[in-house]
């Protein structure tokens, strides 16, 4: 089966809809999934998504600070998210995170 031809504007709209669905899933449906687990398993987390949002804004000439981008993505201040949903991570998970962060974030930022 061949994928249908999609015009560029429709493609942007579909990608935006998929992103909104991902955000809703992570922020409303699966608040139990911890960022550290996402980073350790997938190499990205909610903070990465908010950073990518911030970087996309910068490409459009929009200045958006890290905390502002997180608040836009999380729908609340980061401190509120942590208080409501973040749990303590074991030393093992923290060690895994250090490696995952280095491989997926630090090394990518040059």
N, C-alpha and C positions, 0 to 999 in steps of 0.2 A: 504494500500500500504506500502510495506517495503522499507526503504531507501536502496539505493545500497551500497555495500561494497566499501569503499574508502581507498586506501592505505595511510599510514602516510604522505608521501611526497606530494601526491596530496592534502590531507587535508590541509597541511601547505600552499600550493600554492593557494587553494581556499580561505582560511582564509585571506591570504595576499591580494588577489584580492578584497575581500569584504572590507577590511580595506582601501585599496586605493580608492575604490568607495565612502566609507563614507567620507574620507578626501576630495576628490574632491567635493563631494556634499556640505560639510560645508565650504570649502575654496574658491570655485569658483561659485557654483550654488546658494548657500543660504548665501551669506555674510550679508544679511539683518537680519538674525537670531542672536540675541545677546547672548553672553556667559552667561550673568546673567539670561536670560530667560531659556536657556538650563539647567543651574544648578538648577534653581528654579523648573522646571517642571520634569526634568529627573535625577537630581542628578549627572550630569557630564557635562563637557563643552569641548571646544577645548583645554584649558589648561590642563585638566585632561588627555586627549588623548596624549598630548605632554609629560606629566609626565609619563604616562604608557610606552611610547616609551623610555623615559630616563631610567626608571626602567628595561625594557627589555634589553637595551644596557648594563646596569650595570651587569645584570645576565650573560651576555656574556663576561664580563671583559672589556667592553668599557666605558671609562670615558667620560661622556657627561654632560656638565653643563645645568642648567635649561634654560638659555637663548638660548644656542645652540640647545637644543631639541625643544624649541618653534620655533626657526627660521627654523629648518628642517621641522617641522609640518606645520607651517603657510606659509612657502615659502618666508618669508620676516622677517625682525626684528619686534619684538613685537610692538615697538613704531610706526612703519610704519603701521602695521595692525590697531592699535588703531586710528591713525590719519585718515585712509581711511574709516574705517567701524564701529568703536565703537561709540555708542551714549550715552548720559547721561541717567542714571537710576534714576527713581523716588525714593524718600525716602522709599516708600512701597516695591519696588523691592529690594532695598538695605537691608531692614530688613529681607525680605524673604530669601535673599541670605545668610545672616549671619547664619540663621538656617540651610539652605540647605548645606552650606559649612561645618558647624560643624558636621552635621549628615553624610555627604558623603565623606568628606575629612579628617578633623581633627580627628574624632573618628576612622577612618580606619588606620591612621598612628600610632596609639598607643601612 
